[in-house]
């Protein structure tokens, strides 16, 4: 009886495999036969495979490039729009509460809109400025708003006129470019002086030097005391296209027929600036209590003849709306990333088919399924990373170009950039799984026979 003796000879490789092992990369063969290759070697193989077809790699990454650029640019525009709107609101002052006249009751169940009845007076403003009534208020600005015809020499325009007191400039965060603001003495004496908004000053006095000049407001002569710095934009109560006169002058001289009622001097609004953001709610409660007592109204607010607009509520509403819009824009842009991921999967599947013989050779000389899987997954990730970085640079350039246009503001953010690039890599990883598994599961004998 013959006995079998164990042998330690290495298995004979197919001819094509031996050629691959001796002519292509002997060191790699030794690593494979020793039990696999390192991640670094796999990375080098992936890089060499991608650089061998540079144009294909770039075209494969094109979908990711466009997707990331769109996400970064659109989210930057959304964020910039949010900051612009917020700045426009807060430019008129911070921590503001605006008290307006309430609705005019016209009978049972019938009422006018907010502000249709003038129920606020200068006395109400003085009561709100009293620290015993509203201790959390920093400044109180009673205002009377109207419109009038302005004439300076041969130039004229119609503009918004605001009757105000010295507190107005602090409450609304204004600055002067020249001259002085209205003083208490001018309010007490009903002086005919005016402080012009930036645009009005340019319109009526195009050559400059408005301070000290005369103009006519509703056929009454006024002297220009100062000119305000530009606030920018025309929304949210910008004074650029208006002017300011002493409150008493507006009430009794310019709009006397409307601003004096039963001997009381009426005001359009009373703007209250809270000491800080944490004091807004307390200030609101103190305003409501003071005015209800003065107007002999029930404490539950059911019959209030005034309303209080909280600037913070407006800001919160605007921020929530713009954030939703920004996320919506980002989600739309992210769809192109998914399309780019499908492109990666298609090209990788084609690449697997083209490289079937190479995969068979590697497996024949000892490459494990995990080595092949890792290589193709790395290729998908590298394509996604390259596309993400190029798309990031392109998105930032688009955002900067938008800023240079001056039409829309864009504000790129690090979080949006990281999110876009990370998502692109996840997309590449997800869509690279199927081609990588297909490559790893190839039978080496069938692969070597593949033509």
C-alpha positions as CSV (number, residue, x, y, z in Angstrom):
1,X,0.0,0.0,0.0
2,X,1.4,3.4,-1.0
3,X,1.2,6.3,1.4
4,X,0.5,10.0,0.6
5,X,3.1,12.5,1.8
6,X,2.3,16.1,2.3
7,X,3.9,18.6,0.0
8,X,4.8,22.3,0.7
9,X,5.1,23.2,-3.0
10,X,3.1,26.3,-4.0
11,X,0.2,25.7,-6.4
12,X,1.0,26.2,-10.0
13,X,-0.4,29.4,-11.4
14,X,-1.9,29.7,-14.8
15,X,0.4,30.9,-17.5
16,X,-1.3,34.4,-17.7
17,X,-1.1,34.7,-13.9
18,X,2.6,33.8,-13.9
19,X,3.3,36.4,-16.5
20,X,1.3,39.0,-14.4
21,X,3.3,38.0,-11.3
22,X,6.7,38.2,-12.8
23,X,6.4,41.0,-15.3
24,X,3.9,43.3,-13.7
25,X,4.6,43.6,-10.0
26,X,6.6,40.8,-8.3
27,X,6.5,42.7,-4.9
28,X,2.7,42.9,-5.1
29,X,2.5,39.1,-5.8
30,X,4.6,38.4,-2.8
31,X,2.4,40.5,-0.6
32,X,-0.8,38.9,-2.0
33,X,0.6,35.3,-1.5
34,X,1.6,36.3,2.1
35,X,-2.0,37.1,3.0
36,X,-3.2,40.2,1.3
37,X,-1.9,43.8,0.7
38,X,-2.0,46.9,2.8
39,X,-4.5,49.7,2.6
40,X,-1.7,51.9,1.3
41,X,-0.9,49.6,-1.6
42,X,-4.6,49.4,-2.4
43,X,-4.8,53.1,-2.4
44,X,-1.9,53.4,-4.8
45,X,-3.5,50.8,-7.1
46,X,-6.8,52.8,-7.1
47,X,-5.0,56.0,-7.9
48,X,-3.1,54.5,-10.7
49,X,-6.3,53.0,-12.2
50,X,-8.0,56.4,-12.1
51,X,-5.1,58.4,-13.5
52,X,-4.8,55.9,-16.3
53,X,-8.2,57.2,-17.6
54,X,-8.1,60.9,-16.6
55,X,-10.9,62.1,-18.9
56,X,-13.2,59.3,-17.8
57,X,-12.5,60.0,-14.1
58,X,-13.3,63.7,-14.6
59,X,-16.5,63.1,-16.5
60,X,-17.5,60.6,-13.9
61,X,-17.0,63.2,-11.2
62,X,-18.9,65.9,-13.2
63,X,-22.2,65.1,-11.6
64,X,-20.7,65.4,-8.1
65,X,-19.0,68.7,-9.1
66,X,-22.2,70.2,-10.3
67,X,-24.2,68.9,-7.3
68,X,-21.8,70.2,-4.7
69,X,-21.4,73.6,-6.5
70,X,-25.2,74.0,-6.6
71,X,-25.6,73.1,-2.9
72,X,-22.9,75.4,-1.7
73,X,-24.0,78.3,-3.9
74,X,-27.7,78.1,-3.2
75,X,-27.2,77.7,0.5
76,X,-24.9,80.7,0.5
77,X,-27.5,82.8,-1.3
78,X,-30.2,81.7,1.1
79,X,-28.0,82.4,4.1
80,X,-27.0,85.8,2.6
81,X,-30.6,86.7,2.0
82,X,-31.5,85.9,5.6
83,X,-28.7,88.1,6.9
84,X,-29.7,90.9,4.6
85,X,-33.3,90.9,5.8
86,X,-32.3,90.6,9.4
87,X,-29.9,93.5,9.1
88,X,-32.6,95.6,7.4
89,X,-35.0,95.0,10.3
90,X,-32.4,95.5,13.1
91,X,-30.9,98.6,11.3
92,X,-33.7,100.7,12.8
93,X,-32.7,99.7,16.3
94,X,-32.6,96.7,18.5
95,X,-35.0,95.3,21.1
96,X,-37.8,97.4,19.9
97,X,-41.5,97.3,20.7
98,X,-43.8,99.4,18.5
99,X,-47.1,100.6,20.0
100,X,-49.7,101.4,17.4
101,X,-53.3,102.6,17.7
102,X,-55.9,99.9,17.7
103,X,-59.0,99.2,15.6
104,X,-61.9,101.6,15.5
105,X,-65.1,100.1,16.7
106,X,-68.0,101.0,14.3
107,X,-70.7,99.1,16.0
108,X,-71.5,95.6,17.4
109,X,-69.4,93.1,15.6
110,X,-68.0,95.7,13.2
111,X,-64.5,97.1,13.4
112,X,-61.8,98.8,11.4
113,X,-58.2,97.7,10.9
114,X,-55.3,98.2,13.3
115,X,-54.4,101.9,13.3
116,X,-57.8,103.0,11.9
117,X,-58.5,104.9,15.2
118,X,-56.0,107.3,16.7
119,X,-56.0,106.4,20.4
120,X,-52.4,107.2,21.4
121,X,-51.3,110.6,22.7
122,X,-48.2,112.3,23.8
123,X,-49.4,111.8,27.4
124,X,-49.4,108.0,26.8
125,X,-45.8,108.3,25.6
126,X,-44.8,110.2,28.8
127,X,-46.4,107.6,30.9
128,X,-44.4,104.8,29.1
129,X,-41.2,106.9,29.6
130,X,-41.8,107.0,33.4
131,X,-39.5,104.4,35.0
132,X,-42.1,103.7,37.6
133,X,-44.5,102.5,35.0
134,X,-42.1,100.8,32.6
135,X,-38.8,100.2,34.5
136,X,-37.5,97.8,31.8
137,X,-37.6,100.5,29.0
138,X,-34.4,102.2,28.0
139,X,-35.7,104.8,25.5
140,X,-39.2,105.9,24.4
141,X,-39.8,107.7,21.1
142,X,-43.3,109.1,20.4
143,X,-43.8,109.7,16.6
144,X,-46.3,111.3,14.3
145,X,-46.1,110.2,10.7
146,X,-47.4,112.0,7.6
147,X,-46.6,113.1,4.1
148,X,-45.9,116.5,2.7
149,X,-44.6,118.5,-0.3
150,X,-41.0,119.7,0.0
151,X,-39.7,122.6,-2.0
152,X,-36.1,123.9,-2.1
153,X,-35.5,126.5,-4.8
154,X,-36.6,125.0,-8.1
155,X,-36.6,121.5,-6.8
156,X,-39.5,119.7,-5.1
157,X,-40.6,116.3,-4.0
158,X,-43.2,114.5,-1.9
159,X,-41.8,112.7,1.1
160,X,-42.5,111.1,4.4
161,X,-42.4,113.4,7.4
162,X,-41.8,112.2,10.9
163,X,-42.5,114.3,14.0
164,X,-40.1,113.1,16.7
165,X,-38.2,113.9,19.9
166,X,-34.5,113.7,20.6
167,X,-34.9,110.0,21.7
168,X,-35.7,109.1,18.0
169,X,-32.1,109.0,16.9
170,X,-31.1,106.6,19.7
171,X,-34.1,104.3,19.4
172,X,-33.6,103.9,15.6
173,X,-29.8,103.7,15.7
174,X,-29.2,106.7,13.4
175,X,-26.2,108.8,12.9
176,X,-25.6,112.3,11.4
177,X,-23.3,113.1,8.6
178,X,-23.5,116.8,9.3
179,X,-25.3,119.3,11.5
180,X,-27.3,118.5,14.7
181,X,-30.4,116.5,15.6
182,X,-33.6,117.9,17.1
183,X,-33.3,119.2,20.6
184,X,-35.7,119.4,23.5
185,X,-35.8,123.2,23.3
186,X,-36.9,122.9,19.6
187,X,-39.6,120.5,20.6
188,X,-40.8,122.8,23.4
189,X,-40.8,125.8,21.2
190,X,-42.3,124.1,18.1
191,X,-39.3,125.3,16.0
192,X,-39.4,125.0,12.3
193,X,-36.3,123.0,11.8
194,X,-35.8,119.7,9.9
195,X,-33.3,116.9,9.7
196,X,-33.1,115.4,6.3
197,X,-32.7,111.8,5.2
198,X,-29.7,111.0,3.0
199,X,-31.8,110.7,-0.3
200,X,-33.9,113.8,0.4
201,X,-30.8,115.8,1.1
202,X,-29.3,114.7,-2.3
203,X,-32.6,115.4,-4.1
204,X,-33.2,118.9,-2.8
205,X,-29.6,120.0,-2.4
206,X,-27.6,118.1,-5.1
207,X,-24.5,120.3,-4.6
208,X,-24.3,119.6,-0.9
209,X,-24.2,122.1,2.0
210,X,-27.8,121.4,3.0
211,X,-27.3,122.4,6.7
212,X,-28.4,126.0,7.2
213,X,-30.4,126.1,4.0
214,X,-34.1,126.8,3.9
215,X,-36.9,124.7,2.4
216,X,-40.7,124.8,2.5
217,X,-42.8,121.9,3.9
218,X,-46.5,122.2,3.1
219,X,-45.9,125.9,2.3
220,X,-44.2,126.6,5.6
221,X,-40.6,127.7,5.8
222,X,-38.1,125.4,7.6
223,X,-34.4,125.5,8.3
224,X,-32.2,122.4,7.8
225,X,-30.6,121.5,11.1
226,X,-28.8,118.3,10.0
227,X,-28.5,115.4,7.5
228,X,-28.7,111.7,8.5
229,X,-26.3,109.1,7.3
230,X,-27.7,106.6,4.7
231,X,-29.5,103.6,6.2
232,X,-29.6,101.7,2.9
233,X,-32.6,100.2,1.2
234,X,-36.1,101.5,1.4
235,X,-37.9,98.9,3.5
236,X,-38.8,98.5,7.1
237,X,-39.2,102.2,7.8
238,X,-36.0,103.6,6.3
239,X,-35.8,107.3,6.8
240,X,-33.5,107.9,3.8
241,X,-36.5,109.1,1.8
242,X,-38.0,111.2,4.5
243,X,-37.2,114.0,7.0
244,X,-37.7,114.6,10.7
245,X,-39.2,117.7,12.4
246,X,-39.9,118.3,16.1
247,X,-42.9,116.3,17.3
248,X,-44.8,119.4,18.5
249,X,-44.2,121.1,15.1
250,X,-45.7,118.2,13.2
251,X,-48.6,117.9,15.6
252,X,-49.7,121.5,15.8
253,X,-48.4,123.2,12.6
254,X,-48.0,120.7,9.8
255,X,-50.8,118.3,10.7
256,X,-52.8,120.2,13.3
257,X,-56.2,119.2,11.8
258,X,-55.4,115.6,12.3
259,X,-53.0,115.5,15.2
260,X,-55.0,117.5,17.7
261,X,-58.1,115.9,19.0
262,X,-60.1,117.2,21.9
263,X,-57.1,119.2,23.0
264,X,-54.9,116.1,23.1
265,X,-51.8,115.8,20.9
266,X,-52.0,112.5,19.1
267,X,-49.1,110.3,18.0
268,X,-49.0,107.6,15.3
269,X,-46.7,105.2,17.1
270,X,-44.7,105.0,20.3
271,X,-41.5,103.0,19.9
272,X,-40.1,101.6,23.1
273,X,-36.6,100.2,23.3
274,X,-36.1,97.6,26.0
275,X,-32.9,97.6,28.1
276,X,-31.8,94.3,26.5
277,X,-33.2,91.3,24.7
278,X,-34.0,89.5,28.0
279,X,-36.1,92.4,29.0
280,X,-38.4,92.4,26.0
281,X,-41.2,90.3,27.5
282,X,-41.2,92.3,30.8
283,X,-41.3,95.5,28.8
284,X,-44.2,94.2,26.8
285,X,-46.2,93.3,29.9
286,X,-45.5,96.7,31.5
287,X,-46.6,98.6,28.3
288,X,-49.9,96.7,28.2
289,X,-50.6,97.2,31.9
290,X,-49.8,101.0,31.7
291,X,-51.9,101.7,28.7
292,X,-54.8,99.6,29.9
293,X,-54.9,101.6,33.1
294,X,-54.7,104.9,31.3
295,X,-57.4,104.0,28.8
296,X,-59.6,102.3,31.4
297,X,-59.5,98.9,29.7
298,X,-60.0,95.4,31.1
299,X,-56.8,93.5,32.1
300,X,-57.5,90.6,29.9
301,X,-56.8,92.6,26.8
302,X,-60.2,91.8,25.1
303,X,-60.9,95.5,24.5
304,X,-57.4,96.9,23.8
305,X,-57.5,100.0,21.6
306,X,-53.8,99.6,20.8
307,X,-51.4,96.9,19.6
308,X,-47.8,96.2,20.3
309,X,-45.5,94.8,17.6
310,X,-42.5,92.9,18.9
311,X,-39.5,93.2,16.7
312,X,-38.1,89.9,17.9
313,X,-41.3,88.1,16.8
314,X,-40.8,89.6,13.3
315,X,-37.1,88.5,13.3
316,X,-38.0,85.0,14.4
317,X,-40.6,84.7,11.7
318,X,-38.3,85.9,9.0
319,X,-35.4,83.7,10.1
320,X,-37.7,80.6,10.2
321,X,-39.0,81.4,6.7
322,X,-35.6,82.0,5.2
323,X,-34.1,78.9,6.8
324,X,-36.9,76.8,5.4
325,X,-36.3,78.3,2.0
326,X,-32.6,77.7,2.2
327,X,-33.1,74.1,3.1
328,X,-35.5,73.7,0.3
329,X,-33.0,75.1,-2.2
330,X,-30.3,72.9,-0.8
331,X,-32.5,69.8,-1.1
332,X,-33.2,70.6,-4.7
333,X,-29.5,71.0,-5.4
334,X,-28.8,67.7,-3.6
335,X,-30.8,65.9,-6.2
336,X,-28.0,66.5,-8.7
337,X,-25.7,64.8,-6.3
338,X,-27.8,61.6,-6.4
339,X,-27.7,61.8,-10.2
340,X,-23.9,62.1,-10.0
341,X,-23.8,59.1,-7.7
342,X,-25.8,57.1,-10.3
343,X,-23.2,58.2,-12.9
344,X,-20.4,56.9,-10.7
345,X,-22.1,53.5,-10.4
346,X,-22.6,53.2,-14.1
347,X,-19.0,54.0,-15.0
348,X,-17.7,51.8,-12.2
349,X,-19.8,48.9,-13.6
350,X,-18.3,49.5,-17.0
351,X,-14.8,49.7,-15.5
352,X,-15.4,46.3,-13.7
353,X,-16.3,44.7,-17.0
354,X,-13.3,46.2,-18.8
355,X,-11.0,45.1,-16.1
356,X,-12.4,41.6,-15.6
357,X,-9.1,39.9,-16.8
358,X,-7.1,42.1,-14.5
359,X,-9.3,41.2,-11.5
360,X,-9.0,37.5,-12.4
361,X,-5.2,37.7,-12.5
362,X,-5.1,39.4,-9.1
363,X,-7.4,36.8,-7.6
364,X,-5.4,34.0,-9.2
365,X,-2.2,35.1,-7.5
366,X,-3.8,35.4,-4.1
367,X,-5.8,38.6,-3.9
368,X,-8.8,38.2,-1.5
369,X,-12.3,39.5,-2.1
370,X,-11.8,42.1,0.5
371,X,-8.8,43.5,-1.4
372,X,-10.8,43.8,-4.6
373,X,-13.7,45.3,-2.8
374,X,-11.6,47.8,-1.0
375,X,-9.9,48.9,-4.2
376,X,-13.1,49.7,-6.1
377,X,-14.7,51.3,-3.0
378,X,-11.6,53.5,-2.7
379,X,-11.9,54.5,-6.4
380,X,-15.5,55.5,-5.9
381,X,-14.6,57.5,-2.8
382,X,-11.7,59.2,-4.5
383,X,-13.9,60.2,-7.5
384,X,-16.5,61.6,-5.0
385,X,-13.8,63.5,-3.0
386,X,-12.2,65.0,-6.1
387,X,-15.6,66.0,-7.4
388,X,-16.7,67.4,-4.0
389,X,-13.6,69.6,-3.7
390,X,-13.8,70.9,-7.2
391,X,-17.5,71.6,-6.7
392,X,-16.8,73.3,-3.4
393,X,-14.4,75.7,-5.1
394,X,-16.8,76.3,-7.9
395,X,-19.7,77.0,-5.5
396,X,-17.6,79.5,-3.5
397,X,-16.7,81.3,-6.8
398,X,-20.3,81.5,-7.8
399,X,-21.2,82.9,-4.4
400,X,-18.4,85.5,-4.7
401,X,-19.6,86.4,-8.2
402,X,-23.1,86.9,-6.9
403,X,-21.7,89.3,-4.2
404,X,-19.8,91.2,-6.8
405,X,-22.9,91.7,-8.9
406,X,-24.4,93.7,-6.0
407,X,-27.9,92.4,-6.7
408,X,-28.1,89.5,-4.2
409,X,-26.0,88.8,-1.1
410,X,-24.4,85.4,-0.7
411,X,-22.7,84.2,2.5
412,X,-20.8,80.9,2.1
413,X,-20.5,78.9,5.4
414,X,-18.1,76.3,6.5
415,X,-21.0,74.1,7.7
416,X,-22.6,74.1,4.3
417,X,-19.3,73.3,2.6
418,X,-18.5,70.4,5.0
419,X,-22.1,69.1,4.6
420,X,-22.0,69.2,0.8
421,X,-18.6,67.4,0.5
422,X,-19.5,64.8,3.2
423,X,-22.8,64.1,1.4
424,X,-21.0,63.7,-1.9
425,X,-18.6,61.2,-0.4
426,X,-21.5,59.2,1.1
427,X,-23.2,59.2,-2.3
428,X,-20.0,57.9,-3.9
429,X,-19.7,55.3,-1.2
430,X,-23.3,54.2,-1.5
431,X,-23.3,53.9,-5.3
432,X,-19.8,52.3,-5.4
433,X,-20.9,49.3,-3.3
434,X,-22.6,47.4,-6.2
435,X,-19.7,47.7,-8.6
436,X,-17.2,46.8,-5.9
437,X,-19.1,43.7,-4.8
438,X,-19.5,42.7,-8.4
439,X,-15.8,42.9,-8.9
440,X,-15.0,41.1,-5.7
441,X,-17.3,38.2,-6.5
442,X,-15.8,37.5,-9.9
443,X,-14.7,33.9,-10.3
444,X,-10.9,34.0,-11.1
445,X,-11.1,31.1,-13.7
446,X,-14.0,32.7,-15.6
447,X,-12.3,36.1,-15.3
448,X,-9.0,34.7,-16.8
449,X,-11.0,33.3,-19.7
450,X,-12.8,36.6,-20.3
451,X,-11.8,38.2,-23.6
